[in-house]
Amino acid sequence: MIPVRCFSCGSVVASKWDEYKQRVSLGEDPSAVMDDLGVVRYCCRRMLLSHVELVDTLAPYQ
């Protein structure tokens, strides 16, 4: 689960996650995808680049 807002500036980043993930998995450059989505602040870019999906990994243990 990606956080709804950037921890540093408060900009909404969760709405961009699905398209970012899909386009990067198709082989597009992550930097170009973020530029196209309008993610220009480095703090917001960090939120997308460093996110790791752990929900599927941890779900069986609940």
A tleap script that builds the chain and sets N, CA, C and O, in Angstrom:
source leaprc.protein.ff14SB
mol = sequence {
  NMET ILE PRO VAL ARG CYS PHE SER CYS GLY
  SER VAL VAL ALA SER LYS TRP ASP GLU TYR
  LYS GLN ARG VAL SER LEU GLY GLU ASP PRO
  SER ALA VAL MET ASP ASP LEU GLY VAL VAL
  ARG TYR CYS CYS ARG ARG MET LEU LEU SER
  HIE VAL GLU LEU VAL ASP THR LEU ALA PRO
  TYR CGLN
}
set mol.1.N position { 0.841 -1.168 0.000 }
set mol.1.CA position { 0.000 0.000 0.000 }
set mol.1.C position { 0.887 1.233 0.000 }
set mol.1.O position { 1.664 1.457 0.929 }
set mol.2.N position { 0.764 2.010 -1.029 }
set mol.2.CA position { 1.549 3.239 -1.129 }
set mol.2.C position { 0.861 4.338 -0.320 }
set mol.2.O position { -0.367 4.435 -0.328 }
set mol.3.N position { 1.632 5.156 0.370 }
set mol.3.CA position { 1.015 6.262 1.110 }
set mol.3.C position { 0.263 7.210 0.165 }
set mol.3.O position { 0.657 7.394 -0.986 }
set mol.4.N position { -0.800 7.793 0.657 }
set mol.4.CA position { -1.626 8.672 -0.157 }
set mol.4.C position { -0.864 9.944 -0.513 }
set mol.4.O position { -0.934 10.416 -1.648 }
set mol.5.N position { -0.144 10.496 0.447 }
set mol.5.CA position { 0.574 11.751 0.240 }
set mol.5.C position { 2.069 11.574 0.478 }
set mol.5.O position { 2.502 10.675 1.199 }
set mol.6.N position { 2.838 12.449 -0.142 }
set mol.6.CA position { 4.285 12.485 0.057 }
set mol.6.C position { 4.562 12.842 1.511 }
set mol.6.O position { 3.906 13.723 2.068 }
set mol.7.N position { 5.519 12.172 2.128 }
set mol.7.CA position { 5.845 12.441 3.529 }
set mol.7.C position { 6.425 13.841 3.722 }
set mol.7.O position { 6.232 14.445 4.777 }
set mol.8.N position { 7.124 14.359 2.733 }
set mol.8.CA position { 7.813 15.636 2.882 }
set mol.8.C position { 6.947 16.840 2.537 }
set mol.8.O position { 6.837 17.771 3.335 }
set mol.9.N position { 6.332 16.833 1.361 }
set mol.9.CA position { 5.626 18.038 0.901 }
set mol.9.C position { 4.105 17.922 0.970 }
set mol.9.O position { 3.414 18.939 0.896 }
set mol.10.N position { 3.572 16.723 1.108 }
set mol.10.CA position { 2.132 16.553 1.214 }
set mol.10.C position { 1.403 16.437 -0.105 }
set mol.10.O position { 0.172 16.399 -0.123 }
set mol.11.N position { 2.122 16.381 -1.206 }
set mol.11.CA position { 1.497 16.238 -2.518 }
set mol.11.C position { 0.925 14.821 -2.673 }
set mol.11.O position { 1.496 13.863 -2.152 }
set mol.12.N position { -0.178 14.691 -3.375 }
set mol.12.CA position { -0.814 13.392 -3.574 }
set mol.12.C position { 0.001 12.562 -4.567 }
set mol.12.O position { 0.228 12.997 -5.696 }
set mol.13.N position { 0.443 11.370 -4.156 }
set mol.13.CA position { 1.223 10.502 -5.032 }
set mol.13.C position { 0.535 9.162 -5.286 }
set mol.13.O position { 0.875 8.470 -6.245 }
set mol.14.N position { -0.413 8.791 -4.454 }
set mol.14.CA position { -1.048 7.479 -4.579 }
set mol.14.C position { -1.846 7.342 -5.877 }
set mol.14.O position { -1.971 6.241 -6.413 }
set mol.15.N position { -2.374 8.433 -6.376 }
set mol.15.CA position { -3.175 8.372 -7.595 }
set mol.15.C position { -2.326 8.079 -8.828 }
set mol.15.O position { -2.852 7.654 -9.857 }
set mol.16.N position { -1.041 8.299 -8.731 }
set mol.16.CA position { -0.140 8.078 -9.853 }
set mol.16.C position { 0.517 6.703 -9.824 }
set mol.16.O position { 1.149 6.305 -10.802 }
set mol.17.N position { 0.381 5.980 -8.732 }
set mol.17.CA position { 1.086 4.720 -8.540 }
set mol.17.C position { 0.706 3.649 -9.554 }
set mol.17.O position { 1.594 3.017 -10.127 }
set mol.18.N position { -0.562 3.427 -9.792 }
set mol.18.CA position { -0.987 2.350 -10.694 }
set mol.18.C position { -0.461 2.547 -12.115 }
set mol.18.O position { 0.050 1.608 -12.725 }
set mol.19.N position { -0.585 3.762 -12.638 }
set mol.19.CA position { -0.095 4.018 -13.990 }
set mol.19.C position { 1.424 3.930 -14.042 }
set mol.19.O position { 1.984 3.400 -15.002 }
set mol.20.N position { 2.092 4.445 -13.017 }
set mol.20.CA position { 3.559 4.367 -12.955 }
set mol.20.C position { 4.018 2.908 -12.961 }
set mol.20.O position { 4.903 2.532 -13.730 }
set mol.21.N position { 3.423 2.107 -12.116 }
set mol.21.CA position { 3.804 0.700 -12.004 }
set mol.21.C position { 3.571 -0.038 -13.324 }
set mol.21.O position { 4.417 -0.821 -13.757 }
set mol.22.N position { 2.441 0.207 -13.953 }
set mol.22.CA position { 2.109 -0.461 -15.216 }
set mol.22.C position { 3.083 -0.068 -16.322 }
set mol.22.O position { 3.576 -0.931 -17.047 }
set mol.23.N position { 3.363 1.215 -16.456 }
set mol.23.CA position { 4.230 1.671 -17.537 }
set mol.23.C position { 5.682 1.235 -17.339 }
set mol.23.O position { 6.367 0.913 -18.310 }
set mol.24.N position { 6.152 1.222 -16.106 }
set mol.24.CA position { 7.523 0.776 -15.846 }
set mol.24.C position { 7.653 -0.720 -16.095 }
set mol.24.O position { 8.682 -1.179 -16.592 }
set mol.25.N position { 6.620 -1.484 -15.754 }
set mol.25.CA position { 6.667 -2.928 -16.003 }
set mol.25.C position { 6.657 -3.247 -17.497 }
set mol.25.O position { 7.098 -4.322 -17.901 }
set mol.26.N position { 6.155 -2.320 -18.323 }
set mol.26.CA position { 6.175 -2.496 -19.769 }
set mol.26.C position { 7.509 -2.094 -20.394 }
set mol.26.O position { 7.705 -2.244 -21.600 }
set mol.27.N position { 8.425 -1.582 -19.567 }
set mol.27.CA position { 9.766 -1.289 -20.043 }
set mol.27.C position { 10.100 0.174 -20.241 }
set mol.27.O position { 11.181 0.495 -20.733 }
set mol.28.N position { 9.197 1.069 -19.870 }
set mol.28.CA position { 9.486 2.496 -20.015 }
set mol.28.C position { 10.474 2.950 -18.935 }
set mol.28.O position { 10.586 2.331 -17.876 }
set mol.29.N position { 11.172 4.022 -19.221 }
set mol.29.CA position { 12.130 4.605 -18.283 }
set mol.29.C position { 11.373 5.245 -17.115 }
set mol.29.O position { 10.493 6.074 -17.346 }
set mol.30.N position { 11.695 4.880 -15.861 }
set mol.30.CA position { 10.978 5.448 -14.719 }
set mol.30.C position { 11.028 6.971 -14.667 }
set mol.30.O position { 10.044 7.610 -14.292 }
set mol.31.N position { 12.149 7.551 -15.035 }
set mol.31.CA position { 12.273 9.006 -15.017 }
set mol.31.C position { 11.323 9.660 -16.022 }
set mol.31.O position { 10.690 10.671 -15.717 }
set mol.32.N position { 11.228 9.088 -17.199 }
set mol.32.CA position { 10.341 9.636 -18.223 }
set mol.32.C position { 8.876 9.477 -17.828 }
set mol.32.O position { 8.058 10.354 -18.105 }
set mol.33.N position { 8.546 8.367 -17.186 }
set mol.33.CA position { 7.169 8.137 -16.743 }
set mol.33.C position { 6.781 9.165 -15.680 }
set mol.33.O position { 5.685 9.725 -15.726 }
set mol.34.N position { 7.678 9.412 -14.724 }
set mol.34.CA position { 7.374 10.396 -13.680 }
set mol.34.C position { 7.248 11.796 -14.261 }
set mol.34.O position { 6.385 12.566 -13.839 }
set mol.35.N position { 8.098 12.134 -15.225 }
set mol.35.CA position { 7.971 13.438 -15.881 }
set mol.35.C position { 6.626 13.564 -16.577 }
set mol.35.O position { 5.982 14.611 -16.507 }
set mol.36.N position { 6.201 12.505 -17.246 }
set mol.36.CA position { 4.928 12.508 -17.961 }
set mol.36.C position { 3.741 12.608 -17.013 }
set mol.36.O position { 2.731 13.231 -17.340 }
set mol.37.N position { 3.860 11.993 -15.835 }
set mol.37.CA position { 2.777 12.031 -14.844 }
set mol.37.C position { 2.758 13.330 -14.044 }
set mol.37.O position { 1.816 13.580 -13.292 }
set mol.38.N position { 3.787 14.155 -14.200 }
set mol.38.CA position { 3.834 15.426 -13.494 }
set mol.38.C position { 4.452 15.357 -12.117 }
set mol.38.O position { 4.264 16.266 -11.309 }
set mol.39.N position { 5.186 14.298 -11.835 }
set mol.39.CA position { 5.869 14.169 -10.547 }
set mol.39.C position { 7.242 14.815 -10.713 }
set mol.39.O position { 8.159 14.195 -11.252 }
set mol.40.N position { 7.387 16.061 -10.250 }
set mol.40.CA position { 8.612 16.809 -10.504 }
set mol.40.C position { 9.474 16.995 -9.254 }
set mol.40.O position { 10.689 17.155 -9.372 }
set mol.41.N position { 8.890 16.980 -8.090 }
set mol.41.CA position { 9.670 17.163 -6.863 }
set mol.41.C position { 10.420 15.873 -6.537 }
set mol.41.O position { 9.887 14.773 -6.683 }
set mol.42.N position { 11.660 16.031 -6.097 }
set mol.42.CA position { 12.461 14.848 -5.810 }
set mol.42.C position { 11.929 14.065 -4.619 }
set mol.42.O position { 12.142 12.855 -4.536 }
set mol.43.N position { 11.247 14.725 -3.701 }
set mol.43.CA position { 10.693 13.995 -2.563 }
set mol.43.C position { 9.546 13.083 -3.019 }
set mol.43.O position { 9.403 11.965 -2.524 }
set mol.44.N position { 8.735 13.567 -3.960 }
set mol.44.CA position { 7.629 12.757 -4.486 }
set mol.44.C position { 8.156 11.633 -5.375 }
set mol.44.O position { 7.611 10.529 -5.375 }
set mol.45.N position { 9.206 11.912 -6.124 }
set mol.45.CA position { 9.812 10.888 -6.971 }
set mol.45.C position { 10.367 9.762 -6.103 }
set mol.45.O position { 10.302 8.589 -6.471 }
set mol.46.N position { 10.912 10.136 -4.947 }
set mol.46.CA position { 11.425 9.148 -4.006 }
set mol.46.C position { 10.318 8.212 -3.527 }
set mol.46.O position { 10.532 7.011 -3.360 }
set mol.47.N position { 9.136 8.779 -3.309 }
set mol.47.CA position { 8.019 7.969 -2.832 }
set mol.47.C position { 7.677 6.869 -3.845 }
set mol.47.O position { 7.387 5.738 -3.453 }
set mol.48.N position { 7.710 7.190 -5.128 }
set mol.48.CA position { 7.385 6.194 -6.149 }
set mol.48.C position { 8.536 5.225 -6.385 }
set mol.48.O position { 8.317 4.023 -6.534 }
set mol.49.N position { 9.755 5.741 -6.419 }
set mol.49.CA position { 10.912 4.891 -6.706 }
set mol.49.C position { 11.201 3.889 -5.604 }
set mol.49.O position { 11.568 2.747 -5.881 }
set mol.50.N position { 11.040 4.300 -4.372 }
set mol.50.CA position { 11.452 3.447 -3.257 }
set mol.50.C position { 10.339 2.560 -2.703 }
set mol.50.O position { 10.578 1.770 -1.790 }
set mol.51.N position { 9.134 2.681 -3.239 }
set mol.51.CA position { 8.014 1.890 -2.709 }
set mol.51.C position { 8.152 0.408 -3.055 }
set mol.51.O position { 8.471 0.052 -4.189 }
set mol.52.N position { 7.911 -0.443 -2.069 }
set mol.52.CA position { 7.954 -1.891 -2.243 }
set mol.52.C position { 6.606 -2.455 -1.806 }
set mol.52.O position { 6.140 -2.175 -0.702 }
set mol.53.N position { 5.984 -3.245 -2.670 }
set mol.53.CA position { 4.689 -3.850 -2.343 }
set mol.53.C position { 4.900 -5.019 -1.381 }
set mol.53.O position { 5.451 -6.049 -1.769 }
set mol.54.N position { 4.465 -4.866 -0.131 }
set mol.54.CA position { 4.613 -5.919 0.860 }
set mol.54.C position { 3.290 -6.553 1.264 }
set mol.54.O position { 3.278 -7.528 2.016 }
set mol.55.N position { 2.187 -6.019 0.779 }
set mol.55.CA position { 0.874 -6.501 1.184 }
set mol.55.C position { 0.695 -7.973 0.802 }
set mol.55.O position { 0.232 -8.772 1.616 }
set mol.56.N position { 1.053 -8.327 -0.413 }
set mol.56.CA position { 0.895 -9.713 -0.857 }
set mol.56.C position { 1.816 -10.660 -0.110 }
set mol.56.O position { 1.476 -11.826 0.091 }
set mol.57.N position { 2.971 -10.178 0.301 }
set mol.57.CA position { 3.922 -11.007 1.035 }
set mol.57.C position { 3.462 -11.242 2.467 }
set mol.57.O position { 3.617 -12.345 2.992 }
set mol.58.N position { 2.905 -10.233 3.096 }
set mol.58.CA position { 2.526 -10.320 4.505 }
set mol.58.C position { 1.099 -10.813 4.743 }
set mol.58.O position { 0.767 -11.214 5.859 }
set mol.59.N position { 0.272 -10.791 3.739 }
set mol.59.CA position { -1.145 -11.163 3.895 }
set mol.59.C position { -1.351 -12.587 4.440 }
set mol.59.O position { -2.231 -12.770 5.280 }
set mol.60.N position { -0.588 -13.604 4.007 }
set mol.60.CA position { -0.839 -14.943 4.543 }
set mol.60.C position { -0.601 -15.077 6.046 }
set mol.60.O position { -1.078 -16.038 6.650 }
set mol.61.N position { 0.113 -14.157 6.661 }
set mol.61.CA position { 0.467 -14.264 8.068 }
set mol.61.C position { -0.522 -13.590 9.003 }
set mol.61.O position { -0.272 -13.514 10.206 }
set mol.62.N position { -1.622 -13.106 8.488 }
set mol.62.CA position { -2.586 -12.432 9.362 }
set mol.62.C position { -3.579 -13.367 9.911 }
set mol.62.O position { -4.461 -12.958 10.666 }
savepdb mol mol.pdb
quit
